Amino acid sequence: MKKLIVIGVFITNTIFSQSYKDGVSIVQYSAPFVIEAELSLNTFRNHNTHTFYLDKNPKIFNKENIKSLPTICLYNNGELILKIESGISLKLPENSKNKIEKEIDKLLINKF
């Protein structure tokens, strides 16, 4: 029975760890104390979007080597395409949204 539980947890973790990076995905890594500095991901509704909070998902932060909050990553089928980190001010660069949009456009053009 223990083996089945361990296998189930492994499969669930594997599926989850891949699902948030499937296709074109914009993932925001944040924490409650920097919510005001987050980028609204509503613009990217046509793609996979996820926001993870340090207090709820610390393992993902370690796995993805997230050092600054907030951080936004653009993935394409699991491959990291773009990583935008906040500076010491705990704010993302003002042109973050434009950078993400440009990279998404490149991905979509190269897809055809």
N, C-alpha and C positions, 0 to 999 in steps of 0.2 A: 504494500500500500504506500509506503514511504517513497518507493521508486516512482510510482505513478504520480504522486504529488510533485516530486522534484521535476519529473519530465513535463508535467503540465505547466509548472511555473516557468521552466526554461522555454517552452514553446510560446507561452503567452508573452514573455519578455522579448523573445526574438521577433515575434509578429509585431508587437507594439513598437519596438525599437526601429523597425523598418517602416512601419506605416506612417509615422510622422514625417518621413523623408521621401515618400513615394511621389512620383511625378515631379512637377514643379511645386516646391514647398517653401513657404516663408515661415520661419520659426523664430519667435521672439523669446529670449531668455531674460527673465526679469525677477523682481522681488517687490514685496509690498511697499517698501520704502522709496521706490523709484517709479511708482505707477504713473506719476505725472509726466515723466520723461519718456514713456512708452510711445511708440509709433502706432497709430491706428492701422490695423490690418484690414479694415473694411474695404479699402481700395483694391485689395487683392483677393476678393471673394471668389473669383473664378478659379483660384488655385487652392491648394491645401495650405491652410494657415493654422498655426498652433502657437499658443503662449504657455510657457512653462515658468513656474515660480520656484525659486530656490528653496523656500521652506516646504514645498510639497513634493518636489522632484529632485532632490540633491544628487542622486546617482546620475541623472542625465547631464547635469552641469559638469560633473567630473568626467564623464565619458566623452563629452564634446569639448572639453578643455575650455570652458567658459570662465574667463578671468575678470571681465568687466560687466557691469549691469547698468542699463540694459544692453544686450547684444542681439543683433538680428542676423540670422543666417539664411541664405538662399541655397536650397538644394535642388538638384535635378537627379531624380532616381537614385537618391542616396549619396550622390557626389556633392561635396561642398563647392559651390560656385562663387559665393561672395559672403564675406563676414564683415559686418559693420559693428564696431565696438564704441561704447561711450568712452569719453576721456575721464580725466580726474574730476570733471564737473558733473559726472553722472548723467550727461545728456548726450543723445545721439547727434551726429552732425546734421545740420539743417537740410542738406541735400540727400539724406538717406533714402527717402522715398524715390527720388529721381534715379539714384544709382540702382536701386532694386528694379525699377521699371525698365531701365535700359538693358540690364542683364536678362530680364525676362524676355524682352523683345528679341534679343540675340538668340536666346534658347529656342524661342518659337520659330524664328526665321531658319535656324539651322536644322530644325526638325523636319523641314520639307525638302 
